[in-house]
Structures are given as structure tokens and as C-alpha cells.
Amino acid sequence: MTTDGIAYERRSAAPVIAPVQPRKLAKVPFVELAGGRLQGVVSSGSDAERVYVSSITAGDHGLSCNTNNNRPCGGLAGGTRACGHLRALADAAVAQYGAERVARYLKADLGETGDDLWAGLHPTTAPNRAAEVFAGFLRHLSYLEVAPSTDPLPELQWFPAPAAVR
């Protein structure tokens, strides 16, 4: 319930859940658990114009890492050993959501250590999802350019009007 007595489920805005730990946005500006994947964008350490679009699929733990120009990551050895970009993505996800939530989403077993996500993964090669993930990142970035307003956004019109919910 909100302070005005309306359930969160009946509002067009959900409460923002604080991250488990603070994380540096410069290295991993975008991380999310969506579409059956842990996915995000990781900055290149050597080129300011390049980012890597990385993902780990839930269940089969398929690894994918490509540049924003759709070129494969050179550090992803055969698709079954994680590159530094995937490790940075996983670290950011653990900082944002917590190890238990990320492991549960990916269907990985944390074991007795409780914090080593990679110990519970059994990586395979995944199809390239860079275009899909990068498009989601750009869509999220576009909301930063929207001026603050209480007017509805056309692309979010699928939310019912508050009067219609009651």
C-alpha cells in the first residue's frame, strides 16, 4: 500500500527497489534480468566508442558477447568460457539484484559458498542476441531525454487510467 491507501498493483508506477550494493555505471551502464537472460551493456576498456553487449541465458547458461557493431568478443573462448565483459556483467547484476536472485533467475546453484555465481553455471554457446539487447538499452536511454512531466507517454498508454482501476 502507498501512503494514500492505493495498492501498488493499481498504480501506473511501481516502487523503485534500491540496489543491493552501489555499483559503478561507467563500466556496466545497463544490466537487467529479462527475456530469459541476464543481459546488459559493458563498456570497452580500450575504446570509448565501443561497448560490448553481453548475455547469459537462464537454464542452459548460454554465453554471448558481441560489440555494438555486432562483432564477436575475442575473449569469449569457444563460447563456453566467460570473457571479462560477461564477468563484469555478472558482478554488476549481483551488486544490483543480489547473488540469490540472479542465481534463481539463471537457474544456477550457488552451492555452499553462496556468493560465487560462476561456480553454479555450466556455460554453453548461445545465439547472438546483441541487436535485441542493445535496442533495449537504447530504449532505456531515450527515457533520459524525456522532460519531467505528469503527462502520459504514448508508448506507455497500455496502463489503465487510475479512475478505471477502482
HUZIZI-V558817 format. One record per residue. RES is the residue in one small letter. OMEGA is omega as a letter, one per 30 degrees, with the letter a starting at -180 (999 if undefined). NEAR is the number of other C-alpha atoms within 8 Angstrom. D_FIRST is the distance of its C-alpha to the first C-alpha in Angstrom with 1 decimal. Layout:
RES & OMEGA & NEAR & D_FIRST
RES & OMEGA & NEAR & D_FIRST
This chain:
m & l & 7 & 0.0
t & a & 7 & 3.8
t & l & 5 & 6.7
d & l & 5 & 7.8
g & l & 6 & 5.7
i & l & 9 & 5.6
a & l & 8 & 4.3
y & a & 10 & 5.9
e & a & 6 & 8.8
r & l & 9 & 9.6
r & l & 9 & 10.2
s & l & 8 & 13.6
a & l & 5 & 12.6
a & l & 7 & 11.1
p & l & 5 & 10.5
v & l & 4 & 14.0
i & a & 4 & 14.9
a & l & 4 & 17.6
p & l & 8 & 21.0
v & l & 9 & 22.3
q & l & 6 & 25.4
p & l & 7 & 26.6
r & a & 7 & 28.9
k & a & 7 & 31.7
l & a & 7 & 31.1
a & a & 6 & 34.8
k & a & 9 & 35.8
v & a & 14 & 33.0
p & a & 11 & 31.2
f & l & 9 & 29.4
v & l & 12 & 28.0
e & l & 8 & 25.8
l & a & 10 & 25.3
a & l & 7 & 25.9
g & a & 4 & 28.5
g & a & 9 & 29.4
r & l & 11 & 30.5
l & a & 16 & 29.8
q & l & 14 & 31.1
g & a & 16 & 31.7
v & a & 16 & 34.2
v & l & 15 & 36.3
s & l & 12 & 38.6
s & l & 10 & 42.3
g & a & 5 & 43.9
s & a & 4 & 47.2
d & a & 6 & 46.5
a & a & 8 & 44.1
e & a & 4 & 44.4
r & l & 9 & 43.4
v & l & 11 & 40.1
y & l & 14 & 39.7
v & a & 16 & 37.4
s & l & 16 & 36.6
s & l & 14 & 34.9
i & a & 14 & 34.7
t & l & 13 & 34.1
a & l & 12 & 32.0
g & a & 7 & 34.2
d & l & 8 & 37.7
h & l & 13 & 36.9
g & a & 15 & 38.9
l & l & 16 & 39.6
s & l & 16 & 40.0
c & a & 15 & 40.8
n & l & 14 & 42.4
t & l & 13 & 42.9
n & l & 12 & 41.4
n & l & 5 & 44.9
n & l & 8 & 44.5
r & a & 7 & 47.0
p & l & 7 & 46.5
c & l & 10 & 45.8
g & a & 5 & 49.0
g & l & 7 & 47.2
l & a & 12 & 45.7
a & l & 9 & 48.6
g & l & 6 & 49.2
g & a & 13 & 45.5
t & l & 11 & 45.0
r & a & 8 & 45.0
a & l & 13 & 42.2
c & l & 10 & 43.1
g & l & 7 & 41.8
h & l & 11 & 39.4
l & l & 13 & 37.7
r & l & 9 & 37.6
a & l & 11 & 36.0
l & l & 15 & 33.4
a & l & 10 & 32.6
d & l & 8 & 32.5
a & l & 11 & 30.1
a & l & 14 & 27.8
v & l & 11 & 27.9
a & a & 13 & 27.1
q & a & 11 & 24.2
y & a & 10 & 22.7
g & a & 10 & 24.5
a & a & 13 & 27.6
e & a & 9 & 26.0
r & l & 8 & 23.7
v & l & 13 & 26.6
a & l & 13 & 29.0
r & l & 9 & 26.8
y & a & 10 & 26.4
l & a & 14 & 30.2
k & l & 8 & 31.1
a & l & 11 & 33.0
d & l & 10 & 33.9
l & l & 13 & 33.4
g & a & 7 & 35.8
e & a & 4 & 36.4
t & l & 6 & 36.2
g & a & 9 & 32.4
d & a & 7 & 32.6
d & a & 9 & 35.4
l & a & 13 & 34.0
w & l & 5 & 37.5
a & a & 8 & 38.9
g & l & 11 & 36.7
l & l & 9 & 37.5
h & a & 6 & 40.6
p & l & 12 & 41.1
t & l & 10 & 42.8
t & l & 10 & 43.6
a & l & 11 & 41.0
p & l & 6 & 41.6
n & l & 7 & 41.3
r & a & 8 & 37.8
a & a & 14 & 38.3
a & a & 8 & 38.3
e & a & 7 & 35.0
v & a & 12 & 33.3
f & l & 12 & 34.9
a & l & 8 & 33.9
g & l & 8 & 30.2
f & l & 11 & 30.8
l & l & 8 & 32.5
r & l & 8 & 29.8
h & l & 8 & 27.2
l & a & 8 & 29.8
s & l & 8 & 30.2
y & l & 7 & 26.7
l & a & 7 & 27.9
e & a & 6 & 30.4
v & l & 6 & 28.1
a & l & 5 & 28.0
p & a & 4 & 24.7
s & l & 4 & 23.8
t & l & 4 & 21.1
d & l & 4 & 23.4
p & l & 6 & 22.5
l & a & 6 & 24.5
p & a & 5 & 26.8
e & l & 5 & 26.3
l & a & 7 & 22.5
q & l & 8 & 23.1
w & l & 5 & 22.2
f & l & 6 & 18.5
p & l & 8 & 18.2
a & a & 6 & 18.2
p & a & 9 & 15.0
a & a & 5 & 17.2
a & a & 6 & 18.3
v & a & 7 & 14.9
r & 999 & 5 & 14.2
